[in-house]
């Protein structure tokens, strides 16, 4: 028997793998480079092999035509110019996600910040609603805040990821710890699929692909790379290169050919 959650997951994954571009930066940072025309970027990259895109609800509402990839709607928000950038507030509901036609809901939780307790409460509430409506939940679990000295510490990353899983997320987005061996420990201790964040813009194409390849070797199910795709000189080519690793199980050398 197939349930609604499984149908929706099949729209954002291919063979259980995810290649996603988060484009939720407009609320936190404004129309940054690469996202000035966000709809054009979505359509360009969708045709290159994305499995899904993660955007704020207003972007879905304003799309000129329906994309042929999965849609994850992001319901956490704060701005870089506000008084509490790490305090992520809910700006939508699961019912609204269903009305928008989204395939999954995403929320952002900063573990280690002074606002952590209220964000965890909201994570639990949105998880309950996602279960009620059979909508997949993606939890961005970032070690970030006053109590975090090293956000890439494997023990801290593993703790943050485990919080997301235990609070009911179907997929956890985690920061990469820097090498396959340490990240493998994070994957093993998280009972739901893990995907990695891209972090700051990388210095080279090889660096991006090596990070992806290392995470996949450690057991990750994919990537959610933002700036490293939409600020690339050729975003569709980078999508094709990443797909070679994530979906086609090719190595970095073969993936780099897509960028020649």
Residue, then its C-alpha position, 0 to 999 in steps of 0.5 A: x500500500x502506498x501512502x501520501x507521504x511516499x507519493x510526495x517523497x517520490x516527487x522530491x527524490x530519485x531512487x531515494x537520492x536528493x539533488x536540491x537547491x535551497x533558494x530561501x535566501x530572499x527573506x534572510x539576505x535579500x535578492x542576492x547574486x544568482x537569485x535576482x530572477x529566481x524563477x529563471x534560475x529554477x527553470x534553468x536548473x530543473x531542466x539540468x537534473x534537479x530532483x527538487x527545489x526549496x523556496x519560500x511560499x511567495x515564490x511558489x505563488x508567483x511562478x509563471x508556470x508549473x515546474x517539473x520537479x519537486x517543491x519543498x516550501x520553507x516555513x522558517x524566517x528571520x532577516x540578517x538586518x533584524x534584532x535576532x537573525x538566529x531566531x527562526x519564526x514559523x511563517x506558514x502551516x502544513x495546510x498552506x503547503x498542501x494548498x500551494x501544491x508543495x510536496x514537502x515542508x522545511x523548517x530551520x532549527x539552530x541548535x545551541x542558540x538562546x532561541x533553541x527552546x522555542x524553535x524545538x517547540x515549533x519543530x515538534x508542532x510542525x512535525x505533528x501536523x506533517x504526520x497528520x497530513x502525510x506530508x514529508x518534513x525536512x529539518x535543517x539542523x544547524x549547530x549555530x549560536x552562542x554555545x557553539x564553538x565549532x559548528x563542524x565538530x562531528x559530535x555536535x553535528x551528530x547531536x543536532x541531526x539526531x534532534x531532528x530525527x527524534x523530533x519527527x523529521x523525515x529528512x535531516x539537512x546537516x552541515x558536512x564535517x569535512x571528511x567521509x570518516x567523521x561524517x559516517x559517524x553522523x550518518x550512522x547515528x541518525x535514523x532518518x536519511x541525511x542530506x548535506x548543506x553546501x555552506x559558503x561558496x567554495x573556491x573551486x568546482x573540484x572542492x564542491x564535487x569532492x564535498x558531495x562525493x565524500x558525503x555520499x561515500x559516508x552514506x548521505x542521500x544527497x545535497x542541498x547546495x545553494x550558492x555553490x550552484x546558483x552563484x556558479x558561472x554555469x549553474x545547470x552544468x554544476x547541477x549535471x555534475x552533481x547529479x553524476x555523483x549523486x544519482x549516477x554513482x560516478x566519481x569526481x573526475x567523471x563529474x568534472x567533465x560536465x564542467x569542461 
